[in-house]
Amino acid sequence: MTTALTQDPQPRQLDPDHRKQAHPLDAFVPDPAELPPVCDEPEFAAILEEMVADEAPRLFAVVQEYGARVDGRIAAWGLAFDDHAEVVSVERTRRMSLQAPENALRLFKFGSHIRARLVWFNPDAATTAEDDEAA
């Protein structure tokens, strides 16, 4: 049985100038080939790491609380930026772009028995591996 993969015994030769062909989007971005790097790789990596740390959005959850502290569950996760918030429900049925994280609360309350609250992520509150094993 012959397939398309075995019919052509000669490997195809790539155009030697294939790397020189410009990407269509290059028309919108100046070519940096003639510009020198601003610093060495480790320093540039440190600059990028600092930039990410300075501009990282804050992580929060929208938690649904049943009754007066009877039960609770995480209904959505969100990222709070300086000028807006992005929220995704855990069931992946809702995605929202909101002016503020608090604006998501009204969308997750349900009747008079389930209310919503924001809980900001605190890495220090995470359960340790030892606590998980002891439980």
C-alpha positions in Angstrom: 0.0 0.0 0.0 1.4 3.4 -1.0 0.7 6.6 0.8 1.4 10.2 0.0 4.2 10.0 2.5 6.0 7.2 0.8 5.4 8.1 -2.9 8.0 10.9 -3.1 11.5 9.3 -2.4 13.3 12.6 -3.0 13.2 15.0 0.0 12.0 18.4 -0.9 14.6 21.1 -1.0 13.8 24.2 1.0 14.4 27.6 -0.7 17.7 28.7 0.7 16.3 32.3 0.9 13.2 31.2 2.9 14.5 32.9 6.0 15.0 36.2 4.2 11.3 36.4 3.2 9.6 39.0 5.3 6.6 38.2 7.4 3.5 40.2 6.3 3.3 41.9 9.7 6.9 43.1 9.4 5.6 46.0 7.5 4.3 47.4 10.8 7.4 46.9 12.9 10.8 48.5 12.2 13.6 46.0 11.7 15.8 45.9 14.8 18.7 44.1 13.1 20.9 47.2 13.0 20.2 48.2 16.7 22.6 47.0 19.4 21.3 45.2 22.5 20.7 47.4 25.5 22.6 45.0 27.8 23.7 41.4 28.1 21.2 38.5 28.4 21.3 38.1 32.3 20.7 41.8 32.8 17.9 41.9 30.2 16.3 38.9 31.9 16.4 40.7 35.2 14.9 43.8 33.7 12.0 41.8 32.2 11.5 40.0 35.5 11.3 43.3 37.3 8.9 44.7 34.7 6.6 41.7 35.1 6.7 41.9 38.9 5.9 45.6 38.8 3.0 45.3 36.4 1.5 42.0 37.4 -2.3 42.0 37.9 -3.7 41.0 41.3 -5.3 37.6 41.5 -8.7 37.2 43.2 -11.5 34.8 43.4 -15.3 35.4 43.5 -16.5 33.1 46.3 -20.1 32.2 46.7 -21.2 31.9 50.4 -24.2 29.8 51.3 -26.0 31.2 54.4 -24.1 32.7 57.2 -20.7 30.8 56.8 -22.5 27.5 56.3 -20.6 26.7 53.1 -18.7 28.4 50.3 -17.2 27.7 46.9 -15.0 29.4 44.4 -17.3 30.5 41.5 -14.8 32.4 39.4 -11.2 33.6 39.2 -10.1 37.1 38.2 -7.2 39.3 37.4 -7.4 42.9 38.5 -5.4 45.3 36.3 -5.0 49.1 37.1 -7.9 50.0 34.8 -10.1 46.9 34.6 -10.7 43.3 35.7 -11.0 40.0 33.7 -13.1 37.3 35.3 -13.7 33.7 34.3 -16.2 31.4 36.0 -14.8 28.0 37.1 -17.4 26.2 34.9 -16.1 28.3 32.0 -19.6 29.4 31.2 -18.9 33.1 31.8 -16.0 35.4 30.8 -16.2 39.1 31.7 -14.2 42.2 31.3 -15.3 44.7 34.0 -14.4 48.1 35.1 -13.7 46.8 38.7 -13.5 43.4 40.4 -16.4 44.3 42.6 -18.7 44.5 39.6 -18.6 40.7 39.3 -20.3 40.2 42.7 -23.8 41.0 41.5 -23.4 38.3 38.7 -22.6 35.6 41.2 -25.2 36.1 43.9 -28.2 33.8 43.7 -31.4 34.6 45.5 -31.4 35.5 49.1 -29.3 32.5 50.4 -26.2 32.8 48.3 -24.1 35.9 48.3 -20.8 36.6 46.6 -17.6 38.1 48.0 -14.2 38.9 46.6 -11.2 37.1 48.2 -7.8 38.4 47.2 -5.2 35.7 46.6 -2.7 35.5 49.5 0.1 33.1 48.9 0.9 32.9 52.6 -2.5 31.4 53.3 -1.9 28.3 51.1 -2.0 25.0 52.9 1.5 23.4 53.2 2.2 19.9 52.1 2.5 18.8 55.7 -0.9 20.3 56.5 -2.4 18.4 53.6 -0.9 15.1 54.8 -2.1 15.6 58.3 -5.7 16.1 57.3 
